[in-house]
Amino acid sequence: MTVSTLASDAPRASRFRSLAPLLVVLAIAGLGLTLLLPLNGWFPWWELAIVAALFIAWQAFPPDGLAHDRTLIPIVAAICSLGILEISRIDPYLGRHQTGSLIAGLLIVVLGQRLFVQFRRLAHVTYPWVLISLALFIALHYFGQEVNGARLWFHIGPFNAQPVEAIKLFMVFFMAAYLADKGQAIAAVRWRELGTYARLIVPLVLGWGVSILTLVLQHDVGMAGLFLGILLVMLYVASRRLDIVFVFLVVSIAGAWVAVHSFPYVQTRIGVWLDPWNDPLGRGYQAEQAYFSLAAGGVLGTGYHQGHPGFIPDAATDYTFAAWAEEFGLIGGLALIALYGVLIVRGFGIAFYAADRFTMLLATGFAATLGIQVFVIIGGVVGLLPLTGITLPFFSYGGSSIVANLIMLNFLWLFSRERAPDSV
């Protein structure tokens, strides 16, 4: 065997090694979906084949030709497969829509790789992200569709788009660009230097605060809380200043207190969280049914198609985790949380090994976004927090959410080429 033959075989072997975990996940997912999905309605199996092919194309053909993290895409494929399984269990129609949204998101990721890989060109783009977000909020106010008291959707023919899912990406880019430029100065400033402090902090507060205020006014407190969490994490990572983060947190708590006492819908959410049994057939009904599902699931679960997740209103969006835990039990719930845990830890690991501050802050923001979403929605389902309208990434029903989260995960995957060679 010649040296040239060995050289040509090396990339092929490396590509196979990178694909092996994904192929195993897709094989197991295909077998599970084949055995379980046909139980309650027609399902377009050819769409699942397209999903599998797109996942393989995503992993196999990185735009820069370099090795990337081998675990991120298989974990996402596993969570998406479980999500399709559970959503189809609740409503086969929604399961078919979720599969279509997954195909759309994967197509954007696979076909847009040449564009995504040039992310560093955005390192000096700061305030346009805020302006774009504000324009979308204004458009929502005049042209958006109101659902459950919140005007957060654009209705375009047969499709609904939720632009706030894109805005959360814009906010991460805004904060990453700003903090990459000003983070070290913020770390060095002292409280007695009020002029310098104001000059550094006020633009960040204004850019972030406009989105927060708009979300609160549009009755999307959950996403406002998500933006707050992202800001606190990214600000600390950029400055290592717990005192500044603490001040932001205190101001935010004060703002939350004002919101609770100013907006009836916030008071309603808090009331349902504290005592859903006060209105058992009205506002507390959804939370109560979720608690019953969690209790019925026990440790091992009732078994797939043996529970009653349909008793939970909007189970496919707000309470997908409760429906899952009813039929797969505490063990199934912990397994799903473990998948998210590995995904989030890998994301922060990618940030740790990033070669420049902008990439590090982007990776931190995206990993924090995933982590906070998981914590907030599962915390709301089990009663640890008030329930919000945030979706469980890659698992709950929501087309805009799954597309935005796939793009976010793709950025993390692209950033992973910056990791140390022994951790790729």
N, C-alpha and C positions, 0 to 999 in steps of 0.2 A: 504494500500500500504506500503510495507516494505521499510526500509532505502536502502537496496541493489538495489531495483527496481528503486528508485529515483536516485541513483547514476548512474545506467546504462542508465537511460533516459536522464541524463544531457548532456553527450557528444553528444547524438543523436540530442537533441534540439539545442545545440550550433552549430553543423554542419549544421542543417537546416537553422539557422539564417545566417550563413556565406554564404550559397548558395542562399538565397532568392533574393538578388539583381541581381546575375548572371542569375538566372532562369527567372526573369522578363525581363532582357535585351535580352536573347536568344529567349524568346517567341515573343517579339515585333519584333526582327530582323527576325525571321522565318516567321512571318506574312507579314512583308514588302517585304522580298525577294520573297516570294511565289506570292504576288500580282504583283510585278513589273518586276522581272527578265525575265520571259518567253517572253517578248515582242520582242526580237530581236535575237533569236537563241537558240539552244539546250544548256542545262546546266545540269551537273551531280548532281542532287539533293542529291544523296547518299553521296557525298563528304561533303555537308553542314551538314548532320546528323553526320558524323564523326567529323567535326570541333566542333559542339556543344557538343558531348560526351567528346572530349578531353579537352575542356574548363571546363566542369563540373569535370572531373577527376583531373585536375590541381588544382582547388579550393578546392575540397572535401578531397583530400588525401595529406596533407602537410607531408613531409618526417620526420619532427621532432615531429609530433602529436600536435603541438601548434597552437593557434589561430593566424591568420595573417590578414593583412589589407583586409577588405571586399570590397573595392571600386576599387582597381587597376585592377583586372582581368575583372570585368564587364565593366569598361571604355574601356579597350583594345578590348574586344569583340565587343563593340558598334562601335568603330572606324574601326575595321577590317570589320565588316558587311557593314558599309557605303562605305568602300573602294572597297569591292567586287561589291557592287551595282553600283558604279560609273565606275570602270574599265570595268565591263561587259557591261555597257551602251556604252562605247567608243569602245570596241573590245571584243566580247564574248570569243574569243580564249584566249586573255590575262586574262580575268576574270577566265577562267578555270585553267589556269596556276597559277594564284595568289592563288586560293583555294588550289591547290596542294602544293604550297610552304608553305601556312599556316598550312596545315596538317603536313608537314615535320617538321616545326619549333615547333609545339605543341608536336609532338612525341618526339623530342629531349628534350624538357622541361620536359614532364611528365615522360619519361623513365630515364632521367638523374638526377632526383632529389636527389638521394642518393649521387651522386657525387657533385652536386652543393652545397649541404648543408655543405660540408666540405671546404668551401671557405677560412676559416681562416688559413688553411695550406699554403696558398699562401702569407701570410702576410710578409714573409721574402724572397720571390722570386721577384727579382727586374730586373736585367739586362737580364736574359733569354728572357723576353718579347720583349726587343729591338732586340735581336739577331734573334728571330723567325720572327719578323716583317721585319727586313732587309733581311732575307733569302727569305721571300715571295716576297718582292720587286724585288730582283735579279731574282727570278724565273719568275716573270711577265715580266721583261725586255727581257728574252730569249724565254719564252714559252707563253707569254700572247697574247691575241687577241686584236687588235686595233679596237676601235669603236669610230667614231666621233673625231678622232685625239688623243684619250687617250688609252693607253695600260693598261687596268685595269681589264681585264677579263681572266679567264681560261675557255677554251672551252673543255668540257669533254663529248663526245658523244652528246646526245641531250640537255645537260645541260650547262649553263653558271654560273660560280661562280665568285663573286667579292670579293677577299680576303681582300680588304681594309675595308670591313664591320667588319671582324674579327679583323683586326689590330686596329680599334678604341677601341675595348674592351681590347685588349692587352695594349694599351697606358694608359687606365684608371687604369688597374691593376699595371702597372709600376709606374705611378705617385702616386697612393695610397700607394704602398709599400714604395716608396722612401720618400714621404712626411710624412708618419706615423712615420718613423724613424728619419728624419732630420727636420721636420717641426718646431719643437720647437726651435731647434738650429738656423734655418733660422730666426725665429721671434726675437731671442735675438741678432743676430750679428749686428754690426754697420758698416757703410760704411768705416770708417777709418781702420777697420780690413780687409784689402784687401785679405790677404792670407787665412784667415778663410772663408771669403765670397766666394772666388773663389773655395775653396775646397768643399763648400756646394752646390754652384749653378752650377758649370761647369758640373758635371755628369748629372744633370737634363736637362741642356740645350743641351748637346750632345745627350742624349737619345731621347729627344723630337725633336731636330733639325734634326737628321738624317731622321726621318719620314717626317718632314715638307719639307725638301729639296727634298727628293725623290718624294713626291707627286707633288711638283711644276714642277720638271723635267718631270714627267709623265702626265702633263697637267691636274691635278686634284686639281685646286686651291680651289674649294669649300670644299673638305675634309681637305685641309691644313688649311683653315680658321676655320673649326670645331675644329681641334686639338689645334689651338691657343686659341680659346675660352675656351675649356676644361682646358687647362693649367692655364689660368688666373684665372678662377673660383676656381680650386682646390688649386692653390698656395695661393690665398687670404684666403680661408677657413683654410688652414693649418697654415699660418703664421700671418694672420691679418695685413699684411704689405702692405698698399696701395702704398708706395713709390717703393717697389720692383716690384709690379704689373705694376706700371706706367712705370718703366724703361723697362720692358719686352714689354709693349705695344708700346713704342716709337721705340724700336729696331725693332719690328715686322712691324710697319708702314714704317720704313726706308727700310726694306726688301721688303715690298709690292711695294714701289715706284721703287725699283730696278727691281722687277719682271715685273711691268707694262712697264718699258722702255727696258726690255731685251727680253721679249717673245711676239711675235706678237699675239698669241692666247689670251693673257690677254688683250692686247690693243683692240682686237676685241670685247671681252665681255664688256669692259668698254664703248666702242663706241656704241654698241647696247643698253646698259642701258641708256646712256645719250641722245641718239637720234636715236631711232629705225626707225623713219620716213625718215632717210637719205638714207636708202636702203630698201624701202618698199616691194619689191618683192624678196629680197635676205636675207641678214643676219637679218634684222629687222622683217621679216614676222611672225615668231613665236610669238615674243613679241606683235606685233600689233594685231594679232588674239586673243591673250589672253586678251588684253585690250578691244577689241570689245565684247568678251564673258562676261567679268565682267560688262561692260556697259549695255549689253542686259539683264543681269539678274536683274538689279535694286534691289529693296528692297525685293520683294517676289519671284523673279525668273520666268523663262518662264514655268516651269513645267517639270517633268521628261519626257524625250523623246520629248520635245517640243523645245529644243534648238538645236544648231549646234556645239557641242564641237569637232566634227570630223574635223572642219576646222583648228584646232590648231595642228601643227605637233608635234608628240610625246606627245600628251596630257596625255596619261596614265602614263607617267613617270615624265616629267618635270612640266606639267601644269594641274595635276589632280585637284588641288584646283580651278583653273579658270573654268574648266569644271563643277565642283560641284556648284560653285557660280553662274554660268549662269542659271542652271536649278532650283536651290534652293535659289538663291538670297542672299542678304546681311544677312538676318536672318539665312539662312542655313550655310553661311560661319562663322558667329559669333558663332553659336551653335557648329560647329566643333572646332573652336578655344577655346571655353569654355571647351569642353571635354579635350583638350590638357592642358589647364590651370589647371584644377583640377588634372590631372595626374602628372603634373610637381610639383605643390605645395605639393601634397602628397609625392612625391619623396624627396623633400627637407625636409619635415616634418619627414620622416623616418631617414634622415641623422641627423637631430637635436636630435632625441631621441636615436641614436645609442649608444651602450654600450662601444665601443672602437674606437680609432682613425682610425684604418684601415677600419672598417666597415663604419664609418662616411664619410671617404674620398671616398670610393667606391660608396656609395649612392649619395654623392654630384656629383661625376664624371658622374654617369649614369643619374641622373636627369638633370644635365647641358647638357649632350649630347642630350637628348631628346628635351630640351628647345631650345638649339641653332639650332638644325636641323629644328624645326618648325619655328623659327624666320627667319632663313636664306632663307628657301624655300618659305614661304608665302611672306616674304619681297621682294624676287626676282620676284614672280608672280605679285605683285601689283605695282612693280617699285620702291620700297623703296631701294632695293639693286640690284647689278648685279646678274643675275640668275646664279646659280651653278647647278652642277649635283647631288646634295644631294636629297635624296628622302624624302617625307613627311612620317614620321614614321607610320607604320601600314595602311597607306591609299594609297600611290602611288604604282604603279606596281614595283616589284623588289623582286625576291626570296631571294637573299643573305641578302638584307636589312631587310626583315620581319623576317628571322630566327635570325639574330643578335639582332634585337630589342626585339624579344620575350625572348631571353636569358637574355638580359639586364634587361627587366622588371621582369623576374623571380627572378633575384638577388635582386632587390628592394623589391619584395614581401617576399622573405626569410628574408631579413634584418628587415622587419616590425615586426617580433616577438620580436625585441629588444625595441619596443616602450613602453611607459608608459601604464599600464594596462587599464586606462580609455580611451585610444585612439586607442586601437586595434580593 
